[in-house]
């Protein structure tokens, strides 16, 4: 199908009205310096947000769900709980018990401010490891294999530990993906996608399978338009 997405922004650059391809309007309401307060679709509320005195999100509604968040003394996300509508009210900062929650997550951080473990009520625990530079080197958990990640001295992700350094800091591929670049180092191919850029380094077109997407920008370089079209290919 064909369609375009248009954006209206406030004086701070926040998108306030997004016109979707079918003509519906997605609106965002902010306060202060750009803290999101409400999202609505054609005037019907989709999500509402509550924040603490530091403007951190402590509650978000999503239809029949309400997701609550809490933080530790260092300001790091400590837990999240999602409850169905009709559940007992939750006081600010109160951590609901996992029993009765639709989803639940607890976050544990190491001394360097990196998340070390996420304890998920549905998926179990996931443990992350890092090197001294803060790069993620491993992930393991009840629903995951023991994944390992390797980097060269410039921080480029490698397929395996024995791979040589990435030339020109341009990653040739990762896993099943392979990447191509133009002379300015901009990504031009990725798996089945082709990407095009203008002279200002802005992405202007993406071809992916049978779809083609075009992007437009205002005088300040902010993206204000996205249009997607179906591509018709023929065979002779």
Secondary structure, 3 states (H helix, E strand, C coil): CCEEEEEEECCCCCEEEEECCCCCEEEEEEECCCEEEEEEECCEEEEEEEECCCCCEEEEEECCEEEEEEECCCCCEEEEEEEECCCCCCCCCCCCCCCCCCEEEEEEECCCCCEEEEEECCCEEEEEEECCCCCEEEEEECCEEEEECEECCCCCEECCCCCCCCHHHCCCEECCEEEEECCCCCEEEECCEEEEECCCCCEEEEEECCEEEEEEECCCCCEEEEEEEECCCCCC
